[in-house]
Amino acid sequence: MTVKIILDTDPGIDDALAILLALASPEVELLGISAIHGNASTAQVTKNALAILELAHATHIPVYKGCDVPLVKAPLLSPETHGGAGLGYAQLPEPQTQARAEHGSDFMIEQIMAHPGEITLAAIGPLTNLALAIRKEPRIVQNVKEVFIMGGAIQHAGNTTALAEYNTFVDPHAAHVVFHSGMPMTLTPLDVTYQCIFLKEDLERLLKINSPITKFIADSTRFYMEFHDEYQQIDGCVINDPMTLALTFMPEICDYRELVVDVDISTGVGLGNTFADFYNYEKKKPNMKVALGVRPRLFMELFLERMEKLANSLRDD
């Protein structure tokens, strides 16, 4: 049985890899992509999503442009992490397809309300689109099947400030809306994603296949690896978003705890800090499931096998 997925994303190098993983996974029925500001501008990440789908011969999947700015705070892009256009050193042709006219948040609402209990959201960028959808149509909270969120740093250092993970820091107010919405949620914070490192040996394995897919992975992740080496002393690169996507159909990659989780929306050093009340001091009902343990090579083997399969289907030789 396939999982019907809407991917809310800001491609982004690892977001692009998550799109490719979704396309390479028979368990996933990718209904569409809603693009959101983040790693680059909304206009740019929308173009990137279209170009990645064209690269993988999947132009039948619709792309919807979403919000251009966070709910409250000023935008924050990340060219130092993902490059000026969001895809590292990769240069894809200008997409021939166009985004649909409908707003990304409206696409979410339409699909969830038309198929109650069937739609899974994989939200791997800032949560502005989803927060807006909740405000527009609160009934999606009861009608969505599940939401998988890549975001936060629970017992891990932040990757944007000392305390905050990037997606949550970019729009903490949207995260606050989503976290308190009552949706069934699974959070994959840096605690687990930073253990899933795409190594140079993994890339060398993929490059044994001569394909536009492997060339794109090499060109994009080379930039990402340089960033991780310079700023975080990591040999390889962390691919947060594909791991979150993989949990939609292979939950055994991680171990989970039901926790009360919140995000700091005060001004100051704590802005965007995602934290969990492990002892439940206020005796609240847990609002999400949090991945806190991971089997990184189980995930990486899945990712590599799926990328090999996709690359072999689109070989140059």
N, C-alpha and C positions, 0 to 999 in steps of 0.2 A: 504494500500500500504506500502510495507516494504522499509526501508532505507538501501541501499547497503553501507556497512561500511568497511573501512580498519582501523584497530586500530594500531597506532604507539605508542609503549609503552615500559616502562622499569620496569617490575614487580619485586619489589615494592608491598607493602601491599595494598595501595589503588588502584594501577593499577590492581592487581589481582581481587579486588572487582569489578572494571570496566569490566573486562573480564567476570566475573560471571554474572553481570547485563546484558551485551550484550547477553549472552547465554540464559538468562531467559526472554528476552523481545521479544515477537512475532513481534514487529515493526522493529526489526533489522535483517538484513541478513549479518552476519559477514563473509566477503569474505576471510579474512586472517589477520594475525598479523605480523607486522614488529617490530623486537626487536631493542632497541637502548640503548647504554651505559647510565648510570645515577645512579639509586639507587644501582645497583651493576654492575659488568662488563657485557659487551655484551654477553659473553659466559654464564654467570650465569643467566641473565634475559631471555635469549633464552631458557635455560633449565627450568626456572620457568614457562614461558609461556606454554611450552609443558606439564609440570607436572600439571598445572591448568586445561588445556583442558582434560587431562586424568582423573583428579579428577571428572570432570563434564561430562564424557563420550562423549566428543566432539572432538575426535581425527581426524575427517574428516576435521577440519579447519586447513589450512596450516600455518606454522610459518616460517618466513624468518629472518635470522640474518642480522643485519644492521651494522652501523658504530661502531667502537671500541673506537674512540676518538673524541673530538670536532674538529671543523674546525681549530681553532687557538690556544686556550688556553689549559693548561694542564687539564687532566680529574679530576673530583671530584665525588667520590662515597659517599654514605651516610649510612654506617653501624650503626652509632649511632641512626639513625631514623628508619631504616628498618631491622636491623640485618645483620650479616655477609653474609648470603646467600640471603638477600632481602625480606624474608617472615616472619620476626619476629621469634616467637617460633614455627611456623608451620614447620613440617618436612614431605615433600611429598616424595613418592618413586621416585627413579631414573626413568625418563621417558623412555618408551619403544619405543616411536616414535622419529623421528629425524627431524631437521629443513630441509627445502628444500635447494637446492644448490644455488638458485638465491639470489642475494643481495636484502635486504629489499627495497632499493630505486628503484631498477629495477622492483620489483613487483608492487610498486606504479605506476610507469610510464606505465607499461604494461596494468594494469587494467584501469587506467584513459583514456589512449589513445584508448583502445578497447571499452570503454563504455562512450563516451563523454557526459557530463552533468548528469551522473548517480551516480558517486562515491563520497561519503562523507568520508573525512578523519577526524578521531578523533585522534589528536596528543596530547598525555597526558604525554610525556616525553620531554627531550631536543630535539630540532628541527633539529638535524644534518641530519637525513635521508631525511627529506623533503627538506631542503636546497640543499642537494646534488642532489636530484631528479630534482629540479628546474634548477640547473646548467646543468645537463645532458640533460634534455628535457624541454626547456622553454615553450613548447606548453601546458604542463599540467596546466599552470596557467589559460588558457582559457577553458580548458576541464574538470576541476574538478567541481563538483557541489557546494561543500562548504567545508571549513576546520574549525573544532572546536578545539581550542587550550586551554589547561589548562596551564596557565602561567602568570607571571607578578603580580605586586602589584601596582595598580594605585594610590589609596588614602589610602592604607593600608601599614603598616610596612612590610619590607621584612622578610622572614623566613630563609634566608641563610646569608645575610648581613643586615645591618640596612635598606638598600634600595631595595635589590634584592630578588626576589622569586627564588626558587631552579632551576626549569627547565630552566628559562631564564639565570640565572647566570652560569649554567654549560656550555652552549654554546650560549653566547650572539651574536656572529657573525652569527650563523645560524639563530637565531631569527631575526636579522637585515635583512638577505636575505629574509626570509619569509614575514616579516611585510611589506617590500617594493616591494613585488612581484606582487601585483595587484590581488591576489586570493581573492575570497569572503570569509571573515573570521569572526568568532565569537570568542572572547576572554573571557575566564572565569578566572579572576584574583583572588587573595586571598581576595579581597573585598567581594566577594560572597561566595567563597568556605569555608572561615573561619567562616562562619555562619552556615555551614552544619556539625553539630557535631553528630557523632555516639556515643550515650550515653550507659552507662552500662545497663540501663533499656532496651535499644534496643537490646543489645546482649542477655540479659536474655530472652527476647521474642523469639529470634531465637533459643535459646538453649532448648526450649520446644520441638523441633523436633530433634530426634536422627538421625543424618545424617553426613556423611563425610563432607558435605558442611558447616554445622553449626560448626562442630569441627574445620575445617580449619579457618573459620572466627574468632572463639574464640581464637585460638592459635596465629594467626597472629596479630589480633588487640590488644591483651593483651600487646604485645611489644610496639605497636604504642601508646596505651593509657599511658603506663609508660613514654614514651618519652614526650608526650604532657604535662603530669602532671609535670615532672621534669623540662623541659626546658621552657615551655610556660604557665604553670599554667592553663591548660585547662583540665576540668573534662570530659573525653571521648577522642575521637580522630576525627580529621578533615579528611573527606574522599573526597578530592578534585576531584579525577579522575572519580568516578562513576557519580558525578553531571554533569561533562562535557559531559560524554557519554549520560546521560539522556536528555540533551538539544537537541540532534540530533532528538529525536522524541517527546519530551514534552517541547517545548520552553517556555511555559507559566510559568515554574518554576521561570524564571528570568524576569527582566525588563532591557532594553538595551538603549544605546545611540550610535549613529554613531559618531566616534571620529577619530581624527588624533593621532595615537599612534606610538611611537618610542622606541628604546632601546639604552641605553648608551653603546658604545663599546670603550670608552676612558679608559685609565688605571687610576687606583685610586679608591677612595671610591665609585664612581658612577657606576662602571662596573656592567652591568646586570640590572641596574635600568630601569624599564619599566614605561614610563610616557605618559600622554595624554595632548594635547593642548585643554583644555576645551573651551577657548575663540577663538581658531583658529586664533591666532595672525598673522600667515603667509598666511592666506586665502587659505589653501590647501584643497583638496577634502578628506573627511574622508576615511581612508584605512581599517577600520574594525568596526564591531559592538561589543560593550563591555558590558558585563553583569555587572550591577552596583547595582541592587536590586534583592532580592531573597526571595522566600517563602520556608524557610528551611524544615519545617515539611511536606509540600507538597512533596518535594523531598524525605525526609526520609521515609515517608509512602509508596511511590512508591518503594523505594529500599527494605524496609522490606518485603513488599508483594511479590515482585519478588524473594527475597531470600527464603522466606517460600515456595513458589511454587517450586523452584528448589530443595530445601532440601527435600520436600515431595516426589518429583519424584525419589529421591535417598536415601531413608530411610534405616537405618540399622535394623529396627525392623518390 
